[in-house]
Amino acid sequence: MTRDPKVQDILSRYAAGERDFRNLELDDRAYDFDNVDLRGAVFTGSFLSGSFRNAGLRGVNFSNCNVKACDFSGARLTDATFYGSAIDAADFDGADLSGSNFEEASAFGYVFALGELPPH
């Protein structure tokens, strides 16, 4: 499968040991991160759109991100943080959200409190 050059760049940098991907702007199309392993990556302050279906995202930091309409179905988001993020229309169906933090994240005007999780 051929991935978008922006996605391939992130995956190559991750494979080389980079974990800090702060303030990315991937909002001009639906990017495909399906089935990738990005454990421990930091996307703080990023604007992301696309699919993370069945991705390995343990401990990923999505704080203060815009992940509206992203598809996290089946993703492994154990210990991930979405603190202060916009998660409107994001899909967490079947995702493992064990230990994840959604404090102050918002969805359609609702702001999550400490310990609350979106439907999954």
N, CA, C and O of each residue as an XYZ file, in Angstrom:
480
protein
N       0.831     -1.173      0.000
C       0.000      0.000      0.000
C       0.884      1.248      0.000
O       1.839      1.331      0.772
N       0.578      2.195     -0.841
C       1.318      3.444     -0.899
C       0.619      4.456     -0.006
O      -0.575      4.713     -0.158
N       1.378      5.032      0.931
C       0.821      6.037      1.834
C       1.153      7.432      1.318
O       2.109      7.622      0.567
N       0.357      8.388      1.731
C       0.597      9.787      1.417
C       2.021     10.161      1.858
O       2.480      9.680      2.893
N       2.723     11.003      1.097
C       4.101     11.387      1.454
C       4.228     12.010      2.852
O       5.243     11.814      3.521
N       3.215     12.754      3.295
C       3.273     13.342      4.640
C       3.225     12.259      5.706
O       3.952     12.327      6.696
N       2.377     11.265      5.509
C       2.283     10.147      6.454
C       3.574      9.345      6.411
O       4.115      8.984      7.457
N       4.070      9.064      5.218
C       5.313      8.290      5.090
C       6.475      9.009      5.766
O       7.329      8.363      6.374
N       6.519     10.337      5.670
C       7.569     11.115      6.337
C       7.508     10.927      7.851
O       8.536     10.713      8.493
N       6.309     11.007      8.419
C       6.151     10.811      9.864
C       6.569      9.404     10.255
O       7.270      9.224     11.251
N       6.151      8.407      9.489
C       6.500      7.021      9.799
C       8.004      6.786      9.684
O       8.575      6.050     10.489
N       8.645      7.394      8.706
C      10.100      7.260      8.547
C      10.842      7.917      9.709
O      11.791      7.352     10.251
N      10.401      9.106     10.080
C      11.027      9.800     11.208
C      10.833      9.009     12.506
O      11.746      8.921     13.327
N       9.642      8.438     12.683
C       9.368      7.611     13.865
C      10.291      6.394     13.874
O      10.865      6.060     14.910
N      10.437      5.734     12.731
C      11.304      4.555     12.623
C      12.760      4.900     12.935
O      13.518      4.050     13.403
N      13.146      6.152     12.673
C      14.511      6.606     12.954
C      14.680      7.045     14.409
O      15.768      7.467     14.802
N      13.618      6.950     15.210
C      13.705      7.258     16.631
C      13.063      8.557     17.066
O      13.000      8.832     18.265
N      12.585      9.363     16.138
C      11.932     10.625     16.512
C      10.553     10.333     17.098
O       9.836      9.456     16.616
N      10.197     11.069     18.129
C       8.884     10.896     18.757
C       8.112     12.211     18.856
O       6.914     12.193     19.138
N       8.764     13.340     18.632
C       8.151     14.649     18.813
C       7.644     15.197     17.476
O       8.426     15.584     16.607
N       6.315     15.220     17.336
C       5.667     15.695     16.111
C       4.689     16.813     16.451
O       3.580     16.850     15.917
N       5.084     17.711     17.323
C       4.205     18.794     17.782
C       3.822     19.730     16.637
O       4.572     19.943     15.684
N       2.611     20.274     16.782
C       2.111     21.338     15.904
C       2.075     20.979     14.419
O       2.317     21.833     13.566
N       1.777     19.738     14.114
C       1.595     19.332     12.718
C       0.281     19.883     12.186
O      -0.677     20.063     12.938
N       0.245     20.143     10.913
C      -0.979     20.583     10.240
C      -1.297     19.569      9.146
O      -0.860     19.711      8.004
N      -2.054     18.558      9.506
C      -2.476     17.536      8.535
C      -3.993     17.605      8.412
O      -4.704     16.677      8.798
N      -4.468     18.703      7.876
C      -5.906     18.921      7.838
C      -6.476     19.086      6.432
O      -7.660     19.385      6.281
N      -5.667     18.900      5.421
C      -6.170     19.147      4.069
C      -6.756     17.920      3.383
O      -7.255     18.020      2.263
N      -6.702     16.755      4.044
C      -7.329     15.535      3.514
C      -7.399     14.507      4.639
O      -6.881     14.739      5.732
N      -8.023     13.405      4.376
C      -8.100     12.328      5.366
C      -6.870     11.439      5.207
O      -6.757     10.681      4.243
N      -5.967     11.541      6.151
C      -4.711     10.781      6.098
C      -4.902      9.384      6.683
O      -5.713      9.185      7.587
N      -4.151      8.425      6.160
C      -4.278      7.026      6.547
C      -3.116      6.605      7.453
O      -1.989      6.404      7.001
N      -3.433      6.479      8.751
C      -2.490      5.946      9.732
C      -2.981      4.585     10.232
O      -2.578      4.144     11.308
N      -3.831      3.928      9.477
C      -4.375      2.629      9.886
C      -3.257      1.619     10.119
O      -2.309      1.521      9.341
N      -3.394      0.872     11.210
C      -2.509     -0.255     11.538
C      -1.046      0.124     11.769
O      -0.182     -0.752     11.733
N      -0.745      1.401     12.005
C       0.645      1.787     12.262
C       0.928      1.733     13.761
O       0.000      1.719     14.570
N       2.191      1.704     14.126
C       2.613      1.733     15.520
C       3.325      3.058     15.767
O       4.411      3.299     15.240
N       2.702      3.912     16.575
C       3.287      5.203     16.919
C       3.344      5.373     18.443
O       3.215      6.484     18.959
N       3.537      4.266     19.147
C       3.578      4.311     20.614
C       4.524      5.391     21.109
O       5.659      5.511     20.649
N       4.019      6.189     22.076
C       4.841      7.198     22.713
C       5.076      8.469     21.921
O       5.836      9.331     22.364
N       4.453      8.609     20.773
C       4.631      9.826     19.967
C       3.937     11.014     20.633
O       2.985     10.846     21.395
N       4.426     12.203     20.336
C       3.865     13.438     20.879
C       3.345     14.283     19.710
O       4.112     14.730     18.857
N       2.027     14.489     19.692
C       1.387     15.295     18.655
C       0.782     16.572     19.239
O      -0.077     17.182     18.603
N       1.199     16.982     20.409
C       0.645     18.148     21.092
C       0.484     19.330     20.140
O       1.396     19.674     19.388
N      -0.703     19.945     20.192
C      -0.967     21.139     19.400
C      -1.193     20.913     17.922
O      -1.254     21.872     17.154
N      -1.319     19.666     17.510
C      -1.475     19.367     16.078
C      -2.926     19.418     15.624
O      -3.852     19.292     16.425
N      -3.099     19.602     14.337
C      -4.393     19.528     13.682
C      -4.325     18.312     12.773
O      -3.652     18.328     11.742
N      -5.035     17.248     13.169
C      -4.950     15.977     12.454
C      -6.309     15.602     11.879
O      -7.342     15.826     12.510
N      -6.303     15.041     10.699
C      -7.527     14.481     10.139
C      -7.180     13.134      9.529
O      -6.101     12.950      8.965
N      -8.095     12.211      9.651
C      -7.857     10.924      9.015
C      -8.202      9.741      9.882
O      -8.988      9.827     10.825
N      -7.589      8.639      9.529
C      -7.918      7.365     10.133
C      -6.718      6.759     10.852
O      -5.612      6.683     10.317
N      -6.978      6.332     12.081
C      -5.997      5.655     12.928
C      -6.558      4.291     13.336
O      -6.272      3.801     14.428
N      -7.350      3.687     12.463
C      -8.003      2.404     12.789
C      -6.958      1.342     13.116
O      -5.990      1.141     12.383
N      -7.188      0.674     14.237
C      -6.339     -0.437     14.687
C      -4.866     -0.045     14.866
O      -3.986     -0.903     14.811
N      -4.601      1.231     15.078
C      -3.221      1.692     15.264
C      -2.760      1.460     16.703
O      -3.572      1.444     17.628
N      -1.468      1.282     16.879
C      -0.857      1.149     18.202
C      -0.460      2.532     18.695
O       0.564      3.075     18.281
N      -1.274      3.101     19.582
C      -1.076      4.475     20.023
C      -0.915      4.567     21.545
O      -1.303      5.564     22.153
N      -0.355      3.548     22.140
C      -0.166      3.525     23.597
C       0.714      4.700     24.026
O       1.812      4.900     23.506
N       0.202      5.470     24.989
C       0.966      6.572     25.547
C       1.146      7.769     24.632
O       1.953      8.648     24.934
N       0.423      7.831     23.524
C       0.564      8.962     22.612
C      -0.057     10.210     23.243
O      -1.097     10.140     23.899
N       0.595     11.341     23.033
C       0.119     12.608     23.580
C      -0.549     13.414     22.476
O       0.112     13.955     21.590
N      -1.891     13.483     22.551
C      -2.692     14.279     21.638
C      -3.218     15.532     22.353
O      -4.260     16.057     21.961
N      -2.533     16.018     23.382
C      -3.001     17.181     24.145
C      -3.151     18.401     23.246
O      -2.322     18.677     22.379
N      -4.249     19.122     23.491
C      -4.521     20.371     22.786
C      -4.482     20.221     21.263
O      -4.044     21.121     20.546
N      -4.942     19.081     20.795
C      -5.018     18.807     19.360
C      -6.441     19.011     18.849
O      -7.399     19.073     19.619
N      -6.544     19.109     17.558
C      -7.821     19.042     16.886
C      -7.834     17.703     16.167
O      -7.163     17.530     15.149
N      -8.594     16.763     16.697
C      -8.729     15.444     16.066
C     -10.192     15.195     15.695
O     -10.663     14.057     15.676
N     -10.890     16.281     15.402
C     -12.290     16.166     15.011
C     -12.419     15.236     13.819
O     -11.663     15.328     12.852
N     -13.383     14.344     13.906
C     -13.726     13.411     12.838
C     -12.642     12.377     12.540
O     -12.730     11.688     11.524
N     -11.632     12.247     13.383
C     -10.652     11.166     13.200
C     -11.277      9.837     13.599
O     -12.127      9.785     14.488
N     -10.863      8.785     12.951
C     -11.371      7.449     13.234
C     -10.315      6.665     14.006
O      -9.289      6.272     13.450
N     -10.579      6.442     15.295
C      -9.693      5.675     16.162
C     -10.276      4.288     16.448
O      -9.907      3.663     17.441
N     -11.169      3.805     15.605
C     -11.813      2.508     15.824
C     -10.774      1.404     15.992
O      -9.871      1.252     15.170
N     -10.917      0.645     17.059
C     -10.032     -0.481     17.302
C      -8.607     -0.115     17.684
O      -7.767     -1.000     17.849
N      -8.321      1.174     17.828
C      -6.950      1.593     18.168
C      -6.618      1.247     19.617
O      -7.496      1.189     20.478
N      -5.350      1.022     19.859
C      -4.863      0.756     21.210
C      -4.335      2.073     21.764
O      -3.193      2.461     21.518
N      -5.207      2.756     22.528
C      -4.922      4.082     23.067
C      -4.653      4.041     24.572
O      -4.864      5.038     25.263
N      -4.199      2.918     25.076
C      -3.898      2.783     26.495
C      -2.938      3.883     26.935
O      -1.898      4.102     26.312
N      -3.301      4.573     28.019
C      -2.473      5.634     28.609
C      -2.222      6.817     27.679
O      -1.294      7.591     27.916
N      -3.020      6.976     26.635
C      -2.899      8.142     25.757
C      -3.559      9.343     26.435
O      -4.391      9.177     27.327
N      -3.192     10.533     26.014
C      -3.846     11.727     26.555
C      -4.376     12.609     25.437
O      -3.704     12.888     24.445
N      -5.623     13.036     25.649
C      -6.302     13.962     24.755
C      -6.654     15.234     25.525
O      -7.617     15.920     25.181
N      -5.888     15.551     26.553
C      -6.162     16.696     27.417
C      -6.367     17.963     26.575
O      -5.507     18.349     25.783
N      -7.532     18.596     26.768
C      -7.818     19.861     26.106
C      -8.043     19.788     24.610
O      -8.054     20.825     23.946
N      -8.222     18.608     24.062
C      -8.366     18.459     22.608
C      -9.814     18.579     22.143
O     -10.746     18.348     22.914
N      -9.988     18.938     20.888
C     -11.301     18.953     20.247
C     -11.491     17.582     19.596
O     -10.753     17.206     18.686
N     -12.492     16.843     20.079
C     -12.702     15.474     19.587
C     -14.078     15.303     18.949
O     -14.572     14.180     18.856
N     -14.708     16.394     18.509
C     -16.027     16.317     17.883
C     -16.020     15.292     16.752
O     -15.139     15.318     15.892
N     -16.986     14.403     16.753
C     -17.188     13.393     15.708
C     -16.028     12.411     15.569
O     -15.983     11.665     14.591
N     -15.096     12.387     16.508
C     -14.055     11.352     16.483
C     -14.707     10.027     16.868
O     -15.592      9.990     17.723
N     -14.276      8.956     16.243
C     -14.852      7.632     16.469
C     -13.872      6.786     17.269
O     -12.749      6.537     16.830
N     -14.306      6.346     18.451
C     -13.486      5.515     19.323
C     -14.088      4.109     19.472
O     -13.807      3.413     20.447
N     -14.913      3.697     18.507
C     -15.594      2.408     18.578
C     -14.587      1.267     18.701
O     -13.732      1.090     17.834
N     -14.692      0.505     19.772
C     -13.825     -0.654     19.971
C     -12.395     -0.320     20.360
O     -11.555     -1.216     20.433
N     -12.099      0.955     20.611
C     -10.736      1.346     20.990
C     -10.473      0.988     22.447
O     -11.389      1.005     23.269
N      -9.238      0.669     22.762
C      -8.826      0.428     24.144
C      -8.388      1.768     24.727
O      -7.323      2.286     24.388
N      -9.221      2.325     25.610
C      -8.949      3.622     26.211
C      -8.501      3.496     27.667
O      -8.574      4.464     28.424
N      -8.040      2.316     28.058
C      -7.612      2.081     29.434
C      -6.548      3.096     29.839
O      -5.514      3.221     29.182
N      -6.809      3.818     30.925
C      -5.841      4.767     31.447
C      -5.703      6.045     30.643
O      -4.835      6.867     30.938
N      -6.543      6.229     29.630
C      -6.444      7.435     28.804
C      -7.037      8.635     29.523
O      -7.919      8.494     30.371
N      -6.542      9.816     29.176
C      -6.963     11.056     29.812
C      -7.647     11.951     28.776
O      -7.038     12.355     27.785
N      -8.924     12.251     29.026
C      -9.693     13.151     28.168
C     -10.104     14.417     28.930
O     -11.010     15.131     28.499
N      -9.448     14.695     30.050
C      -9.794     15.862     30.855
C      -9.711     17.133     30.009
O      -8.732     17.367     29.300
N     -10.762     17.944     30.104
C     -10.907     19.211     29.391
C     -10.959     19.072     27.867
O     -10.928     20.077     27.156
N     -11.038     17.836     27.357
C     -11.303     17.650     25.922
C     -12.767     18.007     25.688
O     -13.594     17.898     26.594
N     -13.077     18.429     24.479
C     -14.461     18.828     24.203
C     -14.993     18.137     22.960
O     -14.282     17.903     21.983
N     -16.288     17.820     23.048
C     -16.996     17.221     21.919
C     -18.382     17.841     21.855
O     -19.196     17.651     22.759
N     -18.651     18.582     20.788
C     -19.953     19.199     20.573
C     -20.383     20.037     21.777
O     -21.549     20.000     22.172
N     -19.457     20.786     22.357
C     -19.756     21.677     23.468
C     -19.647     21.049     24.844
O     -19.651     21.762     25.847
N     -19.551     19.733     24.911
C     -19.400     19.063     26.204
C     -17.913     18.975     26.539
O     -17.103     18.589     25.696
N     -17.558     19.333     27.773
C     -16.171     19.270     28.222
C     -16.042     18.117     29.213
O     -16.760     18.061     30.211
N     -15.131     17.210     28.931
C     -14.940     16.025     29.754
C     -14.223     16.369     31.057
O     -13.305     17.188     31.080
N     -14.655     15.736     32.128
C     -14.014     15.890     33.440
C     -12.960     14.801     33.607
O     -12.922     13.835     32.845
N     -12.112     14.969     34.606
C     -11.091     13.973     34.909
C     -11.741     12.603     35.074
O     -12.707     12.463     35.824
N     -11.230     11.611     34.393
C     -11.732     10.245     34.493
C     -12.832      9.888     33.513
O     -13.162      8.710     33.374
N     -13.410     10.865     32.828
C     -14.466     10.581     31.850
C     -13.837     10.172     30.515
O     -12.777     10.661     30.125
N     -14.522      9.266     29.837
C     -14.081      8.805     28.523
C     -15.215      8.990     27.518
O     -16.386      8.931     27.894
N     -14.889      9.208     26.268
C     -15.935      9.258     25.243
C     -16.501      7.851     25.027
O     -15.859      6.869     25.400
N     -17.677      7.742     24.438
C     -18.223      6.413     24.150
C     -17.273      5.627     23.249
O     -16.708      6.157     22.293
N     -17.120      4.375     23.578
C     -16.258      3.519     22.753
C     -16.832      2.145     22.767
O     -16.281      1.240     22.141
